[in-house]
Amino acid sequence: MNEKRKIVIIGGGSGGSTVASFLRKFDRKSEIVIFEAGRWPTYSPCGLPYALAKIVKDYKNLIELTPAYYEKLKIKYHLETPVIEIKPKSKTVVYKTKDGNVNEEDYDVLVIATGSIGRRLNVEGSDLKGIFLATTFDYFLEMEEHIVSRNVKKAAVVGAGFIATEVAEALAERGIKVYVLHRGETILRKQFDPDFAKTIMSYMEKHGVVFMPRRHVHKYVGENGYVRKVITEEGDEIEVDMVVEAIGATPNVGLARRAGIEISEQTGGIKVDEHMETNIKGIYAVGDVAESYNAITGKKEMSMLATTAFRQARTLVYHLMGKDVKYPGHLNTSGVKAFELYAGTTGLINVIARREGFNSVAIPMTLPSNPHYFPGATEIKFKLIVDKDSGRIIGAEALSERNVADLITAVSFLIMNKVNVLDATLMDWCYTPPLSYDWNVIVESAFQAVKRLKLV
């Protein structure tokens, strides 16, 4: 498309910034405007726990796209400028400037990328100082200041997902005694089957992290206005100097709802079609605020990952450029580091696959990362999830003291393309002793599945 348009984007995070910068690569004519309510330029929220751990030396190193970057691309970028109303009939948005003035901006295309809001526990004492959400740049800066000024020695992390795991690791890296309170038997229950989750937990326990399963916070007890104890419904009294709540997030849909944009009762996100368009023509949504769907089950879900936001943003840009590219759904392909251990996952874990009605089987496989004679060789513990009825690959998990991201990404491509295990045994894999073992763990897992399912 060569027509000149005015694209207004609400939100400068992963989704909004990707729409703006990616669109500019193809469209040099259109006017692009971003309104960002926060005070920080586009940064990597995924890097925040590693700044907390001091692996990243300065929080400001996490800033990825500066105002100068946007200026170079001729994108108008407004920091600390919240949009307070969307007017679909007049195709305008109302925003408030830093000095408090209220103005309007017209648009041809509107993109809502307002992200999500971290959930908080609604319990007695939740207003005490020293209780933080693990969500934003500012919250992590407040955590940092609290750790230093209060000489924090003990902390509780409430939650069992990726963020809770990363924050627990970060605090332990700082020499803080960490208690992780979680409701299930293991952490990361949506991402890893229990056996793999227990391995992750064991690595963290070696570094002093204490897991407290099947726990529910009853209340917080304070002293001089600061949190000092976590009391659980099960009767535990845990002395702490700080608490981090990492219990998920809710799509930030208030602005969209007030404008008459349809919100899913099932997921709480903005309903979008295969091109990320809402029920109002010309208004789109991407990122944590937009509903997604599982590429295997077809079920509507929220997928609050930066990579999902990137893929939704690119789908939208292709659509705006006139290409009929449809959003393919998500697999929640992701990973986590637990000290020396790297863990990756994609698709459905076996527990969830069976719950969703698949006649699934897990094919475990442990192979070396390199030939035995090569220095630095370690193990890769791998699991392929296969639907027995179709032979299709529907999930994978990997653990190693080597990076497993490329392995998991490769499996995600197989899943998206509905590859069955028989075809996967004929994959052409990269091999040289410094990089890999003679036999690829994906291929060998697929071969074991072929034998187990008697496909030959």
Secondary structure, 3 states (H helix, E strand, C coil): CCCCCEEEEECCCHHHHHHHHHHHHHCCCCEEEEECCCCCCEECHHHHHHHHCCCCCCHHHHEEECHHHHHHCCEEEECCCCEEEEECCCCEEEEECCCCCEEEEECCEEEECCCEEECCCCCECCCCECEEECCCHHHHHHHHHHHHHCCCCEEEEECCCHHHHHHHHHHHHCCCEEEEECCCCCCCCCCCCHHHHHHHHHHHHCCCCEEECCCCEEEEEEECCEEEEEEECCCCEEECCEEEECCCEEECCHHHHHCCCCECCCCCCECCCCCCECCCCCEEECHHHECEEECCCCCEECCCCHHHHHHHHHHHHHHHCCCCCCCCCECCCEEEEECCEEEEEEECCHHHHHHCCCCEEEEEEEEECCCCCCCCCCEEEEEEEEECCCCEEEEEEEEECCCCHHHHHHHHHHHHCCCEHHHHCCCCCCCCCCCCCCCCHHHHHHHHHHHHCCCC
